Amino acid sequence: MAAPKFSGSGHTAKDPLDTWDFSSPLTSLWINRFYIYLGFAFGISLWICVQIVIKKQNKNSQEKSFSKATRHLMTNGSLSLQKKEIFVSGVKIFYGSQTGTAKGFAKVLAEAVASLNLPVEIINLKEYDPDDHLLEEATSKSVCAFLVATYTDGRPTESAEWFCKWLEEASSDFRFGKTYLKGMRYAVFGLGNSAYVSHFNKVGKNVDKWLWMLGAHRVVARGEGDCDVVRSKRGSIEADFRAWRTKFISRLRALCKGEKKSCGGNCKKGKCESNLHGSQQKDLASHTQDESHHRDPEEEEPCESTSEEECGAEDHQSLNSVVDVEDLGKIMDHMRKEKREKEQQEEKRSLGKIEDDERRAMITPALREALTKQGYQLIGSHSGVKLCRWTKSMLRGRGGCYKHTFYGIESHRCMETTPSLACANKCVFCWRHHTNPVGTEWRWKMDQPEMILQEAIENHQNMIKQFKGVPGVKAERFEEGMKVKHCALSLVGEPIMYPEINKFLKLLHQCKISSFLVTNAQFPVEIRNLKPVTQLYVSVDASTKDSLKKIDRPLFKDFWERFLDSLKALAAKQQRTVYRLTLVKAWNVDELQAYAELVCLGNPDFIEVKGVTYCGESSASSLTMANVPWHEEVVRFVRELVDLIPDYEIACEHEHSNCLLIAHKKFKIDREWWTWIDYNRFQELVQEYENSGGSKTFSTKDYMAKTPHWALFGARERGFDPKDKRYQRKNKSKDISGC
């Protein structure tokens, strides 16, 4: 049956497609969808291009702004770029000095730092409170340099004593911990003398260790300055400092650039740690710092090295660096080689096998300059001569020295010299200001005694010639002064250290020159082996072990035993012997009984008691005018001492030198003193001694002479020769005919 059909207003069934209106906008969009997609793609591309152009313009604008700022900085020098990271904000130089050397080095270092356009500050450790300020150095991005000297017994100097004490206690105090100074960067240069073997640079080593234990980071290896010109690697402490300063400044430049460690030239390609910046550098820093703080300081000490052996920057690797396994063997071989060479060198020294041409000259360029400025005429490599002020005085017809008053020396004919500028003590009252080297044995090149004596006489005569025609100089005394008659071997240093001292004395006596030799009582064997001299002096600056250590500051560990042994050796000498006591007020004037015991030990012929001479302010001495006793105080000390030694009496006095002479009673004959010397008779006796090969000896009484009245203690002249101009002017209204 066919489907019914509808007509009229009725609905007929249609296909869905027949109901779609192809003229609608949606249909158009669907048909043209390709063009729509294309338009979207074009728009996005255009937006991307616009963004690229904008960014490029911004970049160019920033570059122009930076260039303009740079030009402004070059022209005005005042613009600071805030975004630039500062790695070093400045340098603080701390010093602890006793003689002024460390302070001088601090000034020199400050000048070098200032040349890098870095703020620099010099700080005396005496004026620095570590409890309040040291922690600030860990956060200030500054670099701290410590220049510290080692004083007696390895102790710090007075100015650095509190700082070192605080640092030592803090390093072992659990309340501070191993990270207390984390972030602080430091460098240490120590000043010392290797002659004090057990205490050499002890303070510098300790400061380096204590800072390390508190978490501070060492930027350059510790430097060690050596005052001993023989053992110093570069010949002087100044040269040692210059070498360390160069390394410190070089390291400082690297730190200013942000380098973590200086490049030693052995880095793997593309892995140079000195080029690490930003987060890599910070990670490396934190890693190395944390690693170091987990070590036990008792088990592992900080890297010990001298200024010549850089840890990490040169031949050796530091504790805070990474060593490749293949490089470890080379490093160990290098260290073993250095150790072998050092041991061989020490062995050669101990066996005395170092040839003369391998030894260093005692007089270094720095020492030559210092002594020349003081008026010394230097001879060869270890000797010197100088014109005494009393020689100049007597040339003018004025008074002579106390030796003229006590023993009849003609001061204008006396040559003051020494065959050895080195000494074994560093006395606090040394008027040479410690410019001479120190040592406990002869380790220098040696000149022949003939050359030393010849040049000493020539230099002395040349200095005398300079007074020819000078107003006030007497012609007859000038002529006499050109002929040397006496030699005072007490200029500087320790003459008895010279290995050929006996030959030198023999040459003096052959030239009819008397010999007055002074020793510091530290070489008893040499005293025993010494041939006859006109008069042998031993300096007795203190009477107890503690005071001798404090005043003379000897280098020998067994200094007290040597001192006592030297006095015993003096007692066995048959020629004239003298104790020379230097009184230092508030130091050694209260040791009367101990002095009396020492007199009994050495039984000297004479005892010279002299008040210390103040030579002005000196970095080498802490003495002041308060330490100089008045003449009346010296007289009182001598009177009290004589009461304790019954075999002695006061014989002579020289008020101008603040000096008195105590003589053994054997020199008082028929109530008259015979302390003067018959020099012609002595020369005859010593010649007979030499001709007999030492078998024919002689005693002190064989060449003594009568002491004039004006030289005696209590005389109206008080040690002044009535013939002297100054005495005549002073007493022109008095009758001195009876003197």
TILUM-759981 format. One record per residue (C-alpha): x, y, z. Coordinates in pm, whole numbers, plus 32768, in hexadecimal, padded with zeros to 4 digits. Example, Ala and Ser with C-alpha at 12.3 -4.5 7.8 and 13.67 -1.06 7.14 Angstrom:
TILUM-759981
84CE7E3E830C85577F9682CA
end
This chain:
TILUM-759981
800080008000808781527F9F80E8824B80AE7FE7835280F1802E84AC80737FD885EB812E7F7B873080977F10888A80FB7F878904824C7FFB87B682B6816B874D82EC8225866A820B836085A6827684AA863181E4862385D581DE86F0868D82F087DA871681E986B187B58143867D8885828287E98922827B87F18A88820789278AAA813089088C21813189498C4482AB8A988CDD83318AFA8B9B83DF8AF48AE4829C8BD78BE882038CCC8BC8831F8CD58A5583038D0B8A62818E8E1F8B6B81B38EC58AD582E890198AB5823990348C2A820D8FD68C5F837490F08B7883ED91E08C2D8309917F8D7B839C91B58D018500930F8C7C84A5936D8DC5840592FD8E88853693C38DB0862794F68DCE854A94CF8F45853F94B08F5586BC95EC8E8886E796AB8F6C85FA963590A086B596A9900C880397FF8FBD87719827912086F397BF91B0884398B890D9890199CD91368813998192A6883E9985927F89BB9AD491CF89AA9B6992E088D09AE193E289BF9B8493348AEA9CD0931B8A349CC6948D89E29C7394DA8B4D9D9494008BCA9E8294A08AD09E1595F78B409E4795978CAD9FA295118C5EA00296538BAE9F7D97168CD4A04D96408DBFA186967E8CF2A14B97F58CEDA0D498328E4FA15A97018F04A03B970B8FFA9F2E96278F6C9F0C94D390139E5093BB8F6A9D6D932D90709D3591E58FBC9EAB91948FB29F0A909B90C4A025910091ADA1088FE09213A20190A692ECA18691D593ABA2DA92319438A41191BA94F0A45E91D69662A5CA91B296C8A60491509834A75F915E98CCA80090F89A12A95A918F9A30AA6891B29B39AB8392579A7AAAB39303996FAB0692199850A9A6918C9832A91692EA9840A9FA93569725A99692279656A827927C9694A85A93D595FDA90C934594CDA7F89243949BA6EE935294BBA790941793A0A78D92E392C1A61D92A0930FA5C1940A92CEA65393E99170A53492F69128A438940A917BA3C2934992ABA37093E793FCA481938B94F4A49D93B5966CA5CA937E974FA574930698AFA65492D999DDA5E891989A8BA61D92499BD6A4F6932B9B84A41792199AF5A30E91619BBDA2CC900E9B15A1A28FCC9BF7A0E790F29B61A166910A99FCA2028FC7997EA0B68F2A9920A06F9055983EA1938FF0975FA0DA8EB197029FB98F6F9661A05E90AA95DEA0F7900F94A1A24490A09510A3928FEB950EA45C8FF19651A5D98FE89651A68C8F9E9799A7F9900597C0A8688F7A9911A9C18F5D99AEAA3F8E529A9BAAE78ED89BD4ABAA8E349CEFAB5F8CC29D2FAA6D8CB29C0CA97D8DA39CB2A8C08EB19BF4A92C90199C0BA89290F19D18A7A991979C1DA721904A9B9CA7198F8F9CE6A5A58FC09D31A5388F759BCCA5FA8E2E9BC6A5798DC99D1BA4138E099CAFA4428D4E9B6AA4DF8C219C16A3C48C069D13A2B78C359C0BA3488B259B2CA3218A249C41A1D88AA89CCFA0A989DA9C669FCC8B0F9C80A0748BA49B4FA07F8A6D9A77A1308A1B9934A05D8B059862A0788C3E9937A14B8CF89835A0BC8C4B9704A0CE8D3E95E3A1FE8DF89667A3268E009578A4818E319607A5F78E1F95C8A7148E0F96C5A87D8E8096B1A9548E2997DCAA938ED89848AB968E0F9905ACFC8D9B991FAD598C3698C6AE7C8C4799B5AD708C059ABEAD2C8AB19A27AC1A8A399B12AB568B809B02AB8E8BF2999DAA588CAD9924A9888C039A2FA8928D239A4EA8538D3298D7A8188BBC98CBA72A8BCA99F3A65C8CED996BA63F8C37981FA5D18AF798CEA4D78B9B99BBA42A8C5F98A6A4138B2097D9A37E8A6298FFA2718B6D9922A2078B3D97B9A2BE8C5B970CA33F8C2195ABA4AE8C569557A4D78D0C940BA6518CE493EFA7518C0A949DA7ED8C8C95DCA92D8D5195AAAA578D279691AB4E8E4496AFACA48DEB973AAD888EEC97DFAEAA8DF697CFAF5E8E57968FB0058D02967FAECC8C2C968BADE28D2195DDAD848C91948BADAE8DE293E5AEC08E7B94B8ADF18F649592AC9D8F859633AC5290A89549AC848FC6941BABA98EB994BBAA958FBA94EBAAB0903E9387AA828EDE92FCA94F8E9F93D5A8C18FF89386A8D98FB29211A8128E70923AA7128F169319A6D590349224A6BA8F3D9103A5BC8E7191C6A4FF8FAE9221A4DC900890B2A4488EB19070A3528ED4918EA2E19027910DA2838F7B8FC6A1B68E7A9080A2A88D59905AA28B8C549167A3F58BE69153A51C8C58908BA5718B848F5FA6B68AC58F75A6BB8A7E8E00A66F890B8E28A4F489178DFCA44488298D10A3CC88CE8BD1A27A89728C05A27989258D7AA3458A3E8E0DA2B88A808F67A3288BE98F52A2258C228E41A0FD8BA18F08A0008CAF8F5D9EA08CD18FDC9DF18BA190629F0B8AB59004A0038B7E90CE9F178B9891F69ED98A2291EFA04F89E391E3A0898AD892FE9F818A3E93DD9FFB88E1938CA166892A93DFA11089F49514A02788E9959EA12787DF9552A2358898960EA15D88D19741A113875E976DA284871E97B0A30C86FC990CA41888049941A4D1871C9A2AA4E986159919A53186F697F3A5EC8840980AA5C889519704A6B4894595E0A80C89AE9659A8E48A5B955CA9DA8B73953DA9B38C9F9460AA6F8BE09357A9888AB3935BA8298B1892F2A7178A249350A63089F59227A6AA8B1D915DA7F88A8E90F6A8A589429126A7D688B19240A65D888B9257A5A489289378A4B48879945FA393892D93B6A3E288B39254A3A087749193A4CE86AF911DA4B685CA8FEFA52D846A9037A62484718F13A6C285AF8FA3A6E585299104A820846590B6A8CE85959023A87886669154A8F7855F9247AA3985319180AA7386A79186AA3D86B792FEAB23858E933DAC31862F9265AC1B87749329AC2986B89472AD5F85F59403AE0E87339395ADBD87DD94DDAE3D86B495A8AF7D86A794DCAFB4881A950FAF7F87FC9687B06886D19693B176879295DDB14D88B396CDB15987D59800B294872A9785B3358874972DB368880F95C3B2E9894E9525B40D89DE9469B46B8B499498B3FB8BA8933CB2A18B179387B2758BE994C1B1C48D3594BDB2658E80950EB2068F019666B1DC906395E6B0A79065950BB04E91979436AF4291FC9532B03491D79656B1429298959CB05493B69560AFE093C296CBB13E93B59764B1CF94AC966BB0C595A796D0B137957B9839B29B95D997DBB339948097C3B450943A96CDB41092D39662B52D91E69615B50E90B3953AB3DE8FDB957EB3C58FDF96FBB49E90EE979EB486925F97E6B52A938E9886B49D94D29913B527961099A8B4D096319B19B44E97809B94B559977E9CA3B66297649B94B5D798A29AFAB5C699459C52B73199009CAAB7A999779B54B71E9ACC9BBAB7D99AC49D04B6A49A699DC9B65A99469EB0B68D97D89E66B5AF96AC9EA4B59495EF9FEBB6A294FC9F6FB78B96279F6AB732966EA0D5B73A9502A14CB859946DA07FB91695889FD6B89E954F9E71B8E796729D88B78B969A9CF4B80397559BBFB8E2962B9B67B7D795219B9DB73994669A7AB5DF93D69AB4B5A892A899D5B526914399C4B56F901698E8B4098F9C9918B2CE906D98FEB1F98F45996BB1878F109AD0B0E38DFC9B9CB00B8EEA9C68AF028FF09C20AF2D90CD9D51AE1591C19DA0AF1092DF9DCCAFD492989C8DB03A93F09C0EB071935B9AB3AEF393309A9CAF1A91BF9A37AF89921798D8B093910998EAB0478F9898A0B02B8E9099AFB09D8D2899C0B11D8C1B9AA8B23C8BA799CDB30D8C1C98A7B24D8BD29765B2C88CE69681B3DF8D1E958CB5258D689640B6238E7595F0B7918E52964CB8088F0D9786B9268FBA96CBB831906095DFB74590C196F9B858916797C9B8F3921C96A2B7A892AD962AB73B92FE978DB87193D297C8B85194789672B6E194CD96A8B729954E9806B842962C9786B76596B1966DB65F9716976EB76C97C09841B7E6987F970DB694992596F0B6E799E8982FB81F9A8A979EB7F79C0197B2B6B29BEC9875B6A39D099976B7029C909AD0B7BF9B599A5FB91D9B559AF4BA319B1999F6BAFD9A389ADBB9CE99619B30B96F994C99C2BAC898C09971BAB097CA9A92B95197659A26B9D796EF98D6BA9E95E2998EB9B194E29A26BA20946F9B7FB8E693CD9C0FB7D392F59B7FB67E92D39C25B5DE91969BA0B48391F99C11B3EF92BD9AF2B2C891D99AAEB28490659AACB3538F529B4DB4C78F639AE7B5188E189B8CB4358D669A8EB5318DAE997AB5E68C61993FB7388D0E990CB71E8DEF9A3DB8688D739AD1B9218DBA998FB8838F11997FB8F58F5D9AE5BA548EE99A91BA5F8FDA9969B9EC90F79A4BBB0390B29B43BC05909A9A2EBB9C91FC99CABBCA926A9B38BA5392A19B5EB9B392489CABB87991739CABB73A91A89D76B64790929D1FB4DC90839D92B4078F479D93B29F8F039DFDB2F08DCA9EC8B24D8CD29DDBB3888C2E9D4FB4458B879E70B5168AA59D8FB5928BCC9CC4B5E98C879E05B6BE8B649E7BB76E8B4B9D2AB7AB8CC19D13B9168D309D0FB9888E4B9DF6B8E58F9D9DBFB93490E59E6AB7E590DA9F1AB6C08FE89EF9B55F905F9F41B4298F939F89B2D790409F85B2158FE4A0BFB0CB9090A07AB0048FCCA17BB0428EE2A29EAF1D8DF0A284AEA38D0FA171AD568DC0A14CADE58F20A141AEF98EBAA04DADF58E229F69AD248F5D9F81AE4190559F47AF348FA59E59AE318ECE9DA4AF378DC69D49AF0F8CD39C28AFA08BA29CD5AEAC8ABE9D8BAFB78A709E90B0158BDF9EB1B0298BD8A02DB1128AADA035B1EB8B529F2CB1EB8C949FF3B2638BEEA132B3638B1CA076B3EC8C589FD3B4218CF8A127B4D88BC1A19FB5B38BCDA068B6008D38A0B4B6818CDBA20DB78D8C01A16DB81E8D1BA097B96B8DABA109B9428EFDA05EB865901DA0CDB6F28FCAA0D8B5C590ABA104B4559081A157B389918FA0A9B23E91D0A158B13B92A7A0ABB0399326A1A0AED79347A11BADF293F1A213ACC3931DA271AD6391EFA1C5AE9E9178A275AF03926BA388AE6F919AA4A2AF3F905FA471B06690B4A550B0908F65A5FEB07B8EA6A4B6B17F8F8EA41DB2658F50A543B24B8DD8A50BB2A78E03A39CB3D88ECFA3FEB4508DAEA4D6B41A8CC1A3B0B4EF8D7DA2B0B5DB8E34A39CB6188F55A2A7B72C9055A2D4B63D9176A29CB4C791BAA299B44892DCA1C7B2F19352A235B24A9438A13AB0EF94CAA124B03B94719FE2B05695789ED1AF1195F39E39AF4596189CC4ADF596B59C77ACB296129C0EACF394D29B50AC1593C69AC0AD1992CA9B33ACF8931F9CA4ABE593699D9CACCC94309E7FAC7F95959EE1AD33969E9FACAC84960EA0DBAD6994DCA0BCAEA995ACA0CDAF2E95C1A232AFBD9705A2BBB1309709A308B0DF9715A47BB00F95D9A453B1319527A3A7B21A9593A4C0B124950DA5C4B10993BFA50DB28593A1A4FAB2B093EDA66DB1B192E3A6CAB24F91E5A5E0B3AD9222A66BB32B91DDA7C8B2D3907CA752B4259032A6ACB5399070A7AEB65B903DA6BAB5F6916DA5E9B5EA92E6A613B5779410A545B6A59492A486B6459589A371B524965CA2F7B4BF96FBA1ADB39097CEA1F3B3549836A08AB32496C7A025B25E967BA161B35C956CA1A9B42994EEA2D3B54393F1A2EEB55692EBA3FEB6B39252A413B7429125A4C5B8179185A5EFB94B90E6A550B95F921FA477B97C92FBA5ACBAEA930DA60EBB5393DFA738B9FA947EA73DBA1C94EDA5D3B9589464A4ADBA0A93CEA380B8EB939BA28FB998943AA163BA55936AA062BBC0937A9FF9BB79933E9E87BCE3932B9E1ABD2992259F23BBF8915C9EB6BC7691539D4EBDC590CE9DC6BD1D8FC19E98BC308F4E9D88BD518F3D9C91BE148E609D81BCDB8D899DA2BCC28D609C28BE368D189BFFBE268C069D07BCFD8B619C5FBC1E8BB39D85BCF88B149E90BD678C5B9F2DBC398CF59FD3BC0B8E3CA08BBB148ECAA188BA52900AA1BBBB4F909DA2ADBC61908CA1A6BBD691B0A0DABB11928CA1C8BB4F93FFA1F6BAF994FFA300B9A795ACA2E8B9B7972BA2EFB90997DDA40BB807988DA333B77B973EA2BCB73596B5A418B5DF969AA4B4B58697CDA57DB68898ADA4D5B61F9A13A497B64599DFA31EB55B98ADA326B6069802A205B66A9934A139B7D59963A0D7B8419ABFA153B8EC9AF1A002B79F9ADF9F4AB7119C269EC7B5B69BEF9F4FB6379BAAA0ACB7189CDDA09FB5F59DBCA036B51A9D26A145B6219D5DA253B6DA9E92A1D6B6989F46A31CB7149E21A3EFB8729DB9A450B8B89C6CA3A9BA329C73A3C6BA299B5EA4C3B96B9A6FA3DE
end
